[in-house]
Amino acid sequence: MNPVEIEEAVSNLALEPFDQAEFPFQFLRAFGQKDTALTRLRAGNTNQSDVPGAILQRGNIHIAACDPGRVDETLKALRESPKTTSQKAKFILATDGEAFQAEDMNGGGTVACAYSEFPDHFGFFLPLAGITTVEQIRESSFDIKATGRLNKLYVELLKDNPDWARRSADMNHFMARLIFCFFAEDTDIFLGEGLFSKTIEQMSARDSSDTHIVMAEIFRAMDTKPETREAASIKPYARKFPYVNGQLFSGSTECPRFTKIARSYLLHISSLNWKKINPDIFGSMIQAVADDEERGALGMHYTSVPNILKVLNPLFLDDLREKLEEAGDNGRKLLNLRNRMAKIRVFDPACGSGNFLVIAYKEMRAIEAEINKRRGEPDRRSDIPLTNFRGIELRDFPAEIARLALIIAEYQCDVLYRGQQEALAEFLPLDSQNWITCGNALRLDWLSICPPTGTGVKVQANDLFETPLDQAEIDFENEGGETYICGNPPYLGSTWQDAEQKSDLERIFGHRTKSWKSLDYVAGWFMKAADYGLQTRTVAAFVSTNSICQGQQVPILWPLVFSADHEIGFAHTSFKWANLASNKAGVTVVIVGLQRRRSSAPVLFQEADDGSTVAREVDCINAYLCAAPRTEVQQARAPLNGLPSMVRGNMPYDGGHLLLTLDEVERLSLSDDQRARFIRKNYGGAEFIRGIERYCLWLDDVDLEEALSNPAIKGRVEAVRTMRLASPDKGANEMAKRAHQMREMNIGTNHTIVAAAISSENRPFLPCGVIDNRTTINNKNYALYDAPLWTMALIASRLHWVWVGTVCVRLEMRFSYSNTLGWNTFPIPTLTDQNKADLTRCAEDILLAREAHFPATIADLYDPEKMPEDLRAAHDRNDEVLERIYIGRRFRNDTERLEKLFELYTKMTAKSGRGKAA
């Protein structure tokens, strides 16, 4: 269940008669608990409670519906219950149908309200449904509730107005008008309580036949100045509405037809308290309503303010706050800061529903309010114009919502800092200037959307809610000043880009590098920001998947950005950028800030183990977001370091027909001699790590005729031949000639040292090991065939873990090993014979420590919570020996390791003559 569905279920539960015996189960069902789980709880099979009449679901909630007047003592009993602690209950909850109380046993939050009001706090309990939550959602469920109600209306309207499904721009504009009306009637922008909903209810027929006509007349009135309404024949009931302007109600006022159900939905939505709207939360959620693909995750699209501030704070807000602190009560300094802020432009060229712009505006208004307070001007009108907050958005509905969100944010800030009366006096009519452009940010000229500071562009868009692209350039109220570019552009790896997106990147990179096809889509925003920064004073910061700072993309993208006279001014290393759904893992991202002229030392932000953020000033941040010299590690086809050659394991390209389980081997009915010749153990990456036995057909040409006399083997070989011939790949067609073999047939004469291609970042060391000459590996592993054992000591080291984790591509956060990027480029000092002997002994000790725990697998042994002490000690000795070879002592931390590795890489590539060319 998504949050919208949960909110509806909880609201419906509150409307039903209270059933003391059933309530615990009804409550859990509302949060998505399956009937099978509830049946076991009813039967007592899984009910762990030691409180009479209560229900305890392990790891979830201890809940009791009690007799009238006993809520306090029941909650105390739940809190003091030993089972609450031992069964790790997240929440305790007690209610008697009149009062409702709950506590978060982990976070310490509480809910205490009337029973009828508990749906207002449903966000508090979202972890019960496996959905992570944030403070803003816990404090107010309004935005999810409003999103759900609007979604119902939207779907119902399209059901009865199929032509409007094809008129998406008109439908989206209509929804924006409705949201404005709901907000306006609850905040006294419309004079008279509930003016909009009461007019609809009283003036339209109950059968809904003319609801669209009444609504259209109200919209027409709000686009007509009061003095001309009589001449325009505005109906008397609509003349009570104010003149809104801003072109929100201009153009066609046609509305979709309403069914009785749609009319009831409309009136229900209007009964919500729209004063509670959070424009940054609501905007990001409501945009899913108009997107068929996103609607299933309705209510989950929310980016938390703390995550947005990870971009905005180091970009410019921290500096403003520092200047405020420095100014103290000095009137002149405060005035200078206020004047500076009035000229700051915030530009989000992938603005979605305006989250970054809204948060930037609200944070700046808070700083300005403090300035006005210190200067004795608390009621002063804001000098920060909305037109200084610019955006580009590809889709029309989020663009509509972004404009509306900023308007609402401005009004709410005016009420907060200046009072309701002053806010109302100046809110209407709306300014008709348009500051959100609907279009493709990678094709539009950013200089026309957000012109260089100091220039006097005087062309105004004639419409707040319509965007002719040739009139996107509008006047800034305050010329000059700084421009800050920010946002969270679409990521899209090269594999997932459509033809139009590929074309977008080609327009930007085609004349700069031949390798542009390997870039993520987000790379276009970084390059355009660097180009923009050559024309005007600006700093830019974007959220991006961490892949642009890893692997093959680094030497393609970053030399181009750096050659545009930019450097990384601040960065936040990898962290999870999650929405509300914990069962949909958040994407792993970085934040990269670009600047042209250094005004202060670069700052690197990293998440500590406890979740806190650590910031440190450094000399330089390179493209891998490390405090190290600017170096781009390029793929090397052969080792640059004198190490033995590493190759990828054998690619089966067989449709699974050459691979076998033990049972399938047995069913071949081979003699012992045939089994020894025809069969080999075969490890994929997961099999190697988890110790799962798999086998493969391993047929030498000399044995082929005999092998094919076995019908089962012949059938498998023919299936491989058919599969390869059917492939559109000519290489695969050619391989059909030897359908009895994998693409490669490599195996160690004596042994093979193996490194898994994909592995968890949670393991403290890379999965590696040694296999015998009867075992082979597939392409999910890398191999050092018959290499000296000391090479395993290198792979098993923390130094190599750090290098691979930095320069190789990652899948989310998981390690993706690469011989060309991780092994062939690994910087290592010249090793003496004694060094190699010492490292050989270290590798032996690691293998012996593993052997002592047989049959434990690599997955078992390298679980960070369960790693055996003797194995950990063996790795520690390995790191001690290797790191002393590098610097004569242990490294203090991974940061120091990386700095040394990049230093050695720079020297190594300088000797080999390898450059940094993209």
C-alpha positions, 0 to 999 in steps of 0.5 A: 500500500502507498501512503495515500491508500493507507491514509484513506483506510485509516480515515475510513476506520475512524468513521466506523463504530469503535469495536474494542475487540476488533480495533487492533486487527482493523488498525493493522489491516489499514497499514497493509498487514495481510489477512494471513498475518492477522489470522495468526495474531488472532489465534495467538500463534504470533501474539507475543503480548504479556498485557491482558487483551493486548496484541503484540506483533514482533518488530512492529507494535504493541497495541491495546483497545481498553475499557473507557477511561483506562487509556493512561494506565494501559499505555503505561502497562504497554510501556513497562512490558518486558515484551515490548522491549524484547520483541522490539516493538516500534510503537505502543498504542492504547485507545478506548474509542474516545482517547487515543495515545501512542508512543514511538519506542525508537524515536521517542515521539508521541501522539495524544488526541481524540479517537476521531482525530487519529487519522491526522497522525497516520504519518506517525505510523507509516513505518508499520507499512515498511515506509520510512518517514520524515519529521515533516510528514509525521507532523502533518498528514495533510499533504498526503491526504490532499494528494489522495483526494485530488487523485480520486477527483482527477481519475473520476473526471477523466473517466467521464471526460475521455477527451480531456485525457488527450488535453493534458495541458488543459487538465493540468491547468484546471487542477492548478486552478482548483488547488488555488481556489481550495487554498484561497478560500481557507486562507481568507484570500477569498472573502467569506468562509468557504466561498468557493465550495459553498458557491459550487454547492449552492449554485450548481444542481445536485445532479451535477449537470451544471457544475462545470458551468458554475465553476467556469463562471467563477473562473471567468470572474477571477479574470475580470476586473471588478469595474468591468464585470457588469459589462462582461455579464458576470453572474451575480454569484461569481462577483464576490470572487476577487480579481486574481490576474496573473493569467491563472484564470485567463484564456479558456475557462472551460471545465470538464463535466462532473458526475455526481461522484466527482462533485461529491469528491470536489466538495469533500476536498474543499472540506480539508484544511488547506491552511496546512498545505506545505508547498514543498511537500504537496508539490512533489506528491501531487505531480504524480497524479498526472503521471500514469506511471507514477500514480501507483506510488502516490504519496511517496514522491517527497524529498526531505528538506534536510536532503535539499539543504545538503545542496542549498546550504553549502551553495549559498545559504550557509554564507548568508547565515554567516554574514548575518552572524557577522553583522550582529546588530550593525544596521549598515551591515544588515542593510548591505546583506538585505540588498545583496539577498534581493539580487540573488537569483536561484535557478533550477533547470530541472525544477519539477514541482519546485522543491528546491526553489520553494525551500530556497525562497523560504530559507531566504525569507527567514534570514531576511525576517531576522534582518528586518527584526534586528533593524526594527522593521519587522513589518517591512515588505519583502525585498526578495522577488519571486521572479528571482527564482527561476526554473525549467521543467519538461512536463507541464503539470509539475511546471504549473505546480511549481509556479503555484507552490512559489505563490503559496510559499510567498503568501505563507511567508508574508503571513508568518513574518508580517501578519495575515492582514499585511499578507492579504492586502498585497497578495492580489492581484498576482504578478503576471510575470512568468518565472518557470519555463516549460521546456527541455532544459538541455535544448533551451538557452539558459542565458535567455531563461536566467540572463547574465547578471548586470544585463538589463533584459526587459522582455516580459512573458505576458502570462504567469501560467502560459510560457511562450518560449520566445518570451521567456526572458523577463525583467529581474526586479533587481539587476546584478548580484549572484546566480546560484544553479541547483537541482536534481536533474534526471539521471538515466544511465546510457542504457536507459536513454531514448533517442531524443535524450541521446540527441540532447547529449549529442548536441552538448557533447558531440563536438567535445568528445567521441565518447559521449554515448557512455555518459549518464543523462545528468552529465548534460546539466553539469556541462551546461552549468559550466558553459553558463558559468563562463558568461556570468558569476555563478555557482552550481550544485546538482544531485546526481547518481554517483556513477558520474564520479566513478569508472569510465565516465570520469575521464569523459566528463570531468576533463571537459568541465575542468577545461571550462575553467571550473573546479569542484568547490564542494561535494557530498560523497555517496548517500541514499536519496530516498523518497518515503518508500523504504521498500523501494530503495532510494538511489545512491547519489552524490552532490557536486558543486561547481565554481569558476573562481575560488573564494574559499577552500573546497569543502568535502562532506561525508556521512559518518558511521552514525549518520551524521555529516562531517565537513572538512576543508581540503586543498582540492576535490578531484572528480572522484570526490576525494581530497586528492590532486585532479586526476582522471583514472582511465581504463588500461588494457594491460597492467600499468603496475607490473602486476600479472594479467587479470582477465574476466571469467569465461562467458558461457553465451549458452542460454544456460544449456552448458551450465548444470546443477549437481542433479543435472550432472547425475542425470547425464549418467556419465562414467567416472572417466567421462565425468572427469573429462567432460565436467568442471565445477563452475562459479559465478559471482554469487556462487563463489561468494555463497559457496553454491556448487554449480557445474558446466560441460567442459568439452575439448574437441578431442572428446566431442564425438564421444560426448555427443554420443550421450543424448542429453549432452547432444541435446544441450549442445544443439540448444546452444547452437540454436540459440547462437544462430538465432542471435542478431550478433554476428559474433554469436553466429560464428560461435555456433560452430563450436556450440559445445564450448563457452566463448572462452575456455580458460582454466588455471593449469595449477590454480586460479585466483578469483575476484568476484565482479559484483559484491556488497559494499558492506563487506570490509574486504573484497571477495577473493580466493583460490580455486583448483585446476578442476574448477573454472569461473564465468564472466561474473568473476575475474581471474588471475590464472596461475598467478603468485599467491601474493597477488591475492594479498593485494586484492584482499587488502583495504587499500585495494578495497578503497581503490576499487570502491573509488575508481570503478563503477558502482551498482547503487553502492555495490562494488563492480570490480573491473580489471581495466580500471581496478587492477591494471591501474592499482598503484603499488610500489616496487615489490622486493622478493622479501615483500612478495614472500611476506605477502604470500604468507599473509595470503596463506594465513587468510586462507588458513583462517577461512579453512578453520571455519569450514564449511562457512562461505565467504558470505558467512565469514565476511558478514561485518557483524559476524566475521571471526576474530582470527580471520579479521586478525589475518586481514589486519596483518595483511594490511599491516605488511602491505601498508608498511611497504607503501609508507612505512606505517599503517595508514590512519584512515581511508582518506589517507589511503586514497590520497597516497594512491592518487599520488602514486597513480599520478607518478605511475601514469606520468612515467608511462606517458598516459594523459588525461584526454577525454 
